[in-house]
Amino acid sequence: MPVLDEQLIPVFDEVVSRNPGEIEFHQAVREVLESLGPVVAKHPEYADAEVIRRLCEPERQIIFRVPWVDDAGRVQLNRGFRVEFNSALGPYKGGLRFHPSVYLGIVKFLGFEQIFKNSLTGMPIGGGKGGSDFDPKGRSSAEVMRFCQSFMTELFRHIGEYTDVPAGDIGVGGREIGYLFGQYKRVTNRYESGVLTGKGLTWGGSQVRTEATGYGTVFFVKEMLTASRDSFDGKQVVVSGSGNVAIYAIEKVHQLGGRVVACSDSDGYVVEESGIDLDLLKEVKELQRGRVSDYAARRGSSAKYSSKGSIWSVPCQIALPCATQNELNGADAKRLVANGCQIVAEGANMPTTPEATALLHAAGVRFAPGKAANAGGVATSALEMQQNASRDSWTFEHTEERLAKTMRSIHHRCLETADKYGSTGDYVVGANIAGFTQVADAMLALGII
Ligand code: NDP
C-alpha cells in the first residue's frame, strides 16, 4: 500500500480526529494525500499557507430536516445535506444523492472528490455535493415529488447559479431534477435555469447530459487504448450497475465495437455472452423502473442471472465499475487479474477499495480513477450552465464533440502530470496532482479565506 509523506501524516491524522466515523471521507482524503508527497516537497508555499489543511475542511456544511407526507397520509422524516466544499475555482458544483446509505461521511467523500474532478475538467467550477437518506425505491412519483418539494423548500436559500449548482447522482435523475427545479422556481419566483443541471431538454437542459458520464468514461478508456495503439474492437467488457452511468457506458462501448457481457444492480447481476440488449435494458430500467432480474427474465435462456457471487468473476478485458463506492474489493481484483483484465476505469465514485487498487497496480492493470474517468458528467453540466447563461442550446453532435475533447484533455493532463512528477503512466498520481495544483494555486491567489 502507498505510504503518506511525513509532512502529510499530521494533516491526515487531523482529518480523522476532526471527522470521527466518516470512513469514506477518510478514504478519499488519504487517497489524494498519498499522491501529494512530491508536490509538497517541490512547493513549500502550499504548506506555509496551510492549503492542504484548508482544502480538507469544507467551506460550509448544511444539514436539515426534510418532513413529507406519504400516500397513506403518514408523516415521514428524512435528513438533507449539502456540503459546499471548495469554491476557489467557481460556484460549488456537484450532484445530489438520494439513497438510504447517505450520511455526512458519504456526502463529504463525494464533495472532496468533486473538487479535484471539477478542476481537471478545466471549467470554472468549485466542488460540492449533497443528498438525503431518502429511499426512492418503491415510492410513487407523487411521494417522490412531495419529498423533492420539501427538500428544496430548505435547500433553495443556499444555492444559486453564482453560488452552488446541484445536479443528479444515485437516485436523482431527470424526474427528480424536474420536481426540484419546479419548487425552486416557485419559492424564488425566478426562472433561474443555471441553478440546477441535468434538466429536461425542453426546459433548459443540455443535449448529451444524460449520456455524459457513461460516454465520458468510455471516451477516457478509448484514449487509454489509443495510447497503446489498441481499440475497443472485439473487446469483452463488464459494467457494474444498470443506472444512468452504466447504461450510457454500455451504449458507447457497443458503438465503439466492444461487447458488454454483464451488468448488475444491488440484488444481482446478469451475464449475456452475446452482449447486453441495450434497448431492453433501457426499457426495463428507464421506463419501468424495474430490476436486472426482470431484464434477465425477459431475455430467457440467453441470459444468466445470479443473485450470489460477484460480477467481477465474469471474464473481461475491460472492467467499468459504474454502481457505487467500494463495490470492487481485493478478492474481485484478484479475479479480474486472473482472468486477464487489462484496464479498470471507474465510472462510479471510488468504487475500487484501496486494497483492490494496490493489487491492480501491482499486476500492471491500467487503472483510471473516477475523478478523471467519470468527469464527463460534470463537464457537460458546465456546458449546460454555459448554454443557460447565453440562452442558447447546442446540437447533440456539437456537445458530444466538446465532451470527447474534454476527456482527451483530461487524459493528456493526467499522463503529462504523472510523468512530470516521476510516476509515468500512473493515472491516479496524475489526476490527483493535476486536480490539486490548480485548486491550490487559486487558493494561494485568493488569500487566507
Ligand atoms: P443511478 O441511481 O442511476 O444508478 C445506480 C446504480 O448502481 C443502480 O443500478 C443501483 O442498483 C446500483 N447501486 C447503487 N447502490 C448500490 C449498492 N450499494 N450495491 C450495488 N449496486 C448499487 O446512479 P448513477 O448511475 O447516476 O451513479 C452511479 C455512480 O456514478 C455513483 O457512484 C455516482 O456517484 C457516480 N457518478 C454519477 C454521475 C452522474 O452524472 N450521474 C457523475 C459522476 C459520477 P439499485 O437500483 O439496486 O440500487
Residues whose N, C-alpha, C, O or C-beta is under 5 A from the ligand:
A	BS01	NDP	G168 D169 I170 G171 T213 G241 S242 G243 N244 V245 A246 S264 D265 S266 D267 C322 A323 T324 Q325 G347 A348 N349 N374 G377
